[in-house]
């Protein structure tokens, strides 16, 4: 815990991470992101207090105080987002999801994408990316469900059909996979950048049916 506390404090100050903190890098990213720019939502005059908390945690190795501040910042951020109009709320949570994805925190990305979809359930790009993140979390059936919803909303969404085909083929559902790949090729424009890859995938499954 001392290493994590020291790493968070160093990252917040823009300094090099202490030796031995490499394994905690993802957690450091998450905590610092929750802290930076959010402390003012909890307390407009809170930056000195935050810095004192970080210094104390760095000294005694107790990261609980840091986490309490981070969680308070997160709750304030959530409360603020809920007050936004639906389109803005959807965009806000999707931006957060992308930030979490960039940091490698797929679980948080999936959760924020879900919040975005509560505000705007018809955004196929959010659905598609949430499916990709679920797939990376080794939840293929959950990913497949998101892509099925995406193509139901926009049947011409070739990339969604392609992703469904890939997952179904991996799961051994060859006929369904073939249908998805064929649909992707039918829906996509001629210059679609994935056309060759999908054609090769389809050929590997036995090609188009007569």
Secondary structure, DSSP 8 states (H G I E B T S, - for coil): -HHHHHHHHHHHHT----TT-GGGHHHHHHHHHHHTTTHHHH-TT-HHHHHHHHHHHHHH---HHHHHHHHHHHHHHHHHHHTS-HHHHHHHHHHHHHHHHHTT-HHHHHHHHHHHHHH-TT-HHHHHHHHHHHHHTT-HHHHHHHHHHHHHH-TT-HHHHHHHHHHHHHTT-HHHHHHHHHHHHHHS-TT-TTHHHHHHHHHHTT----
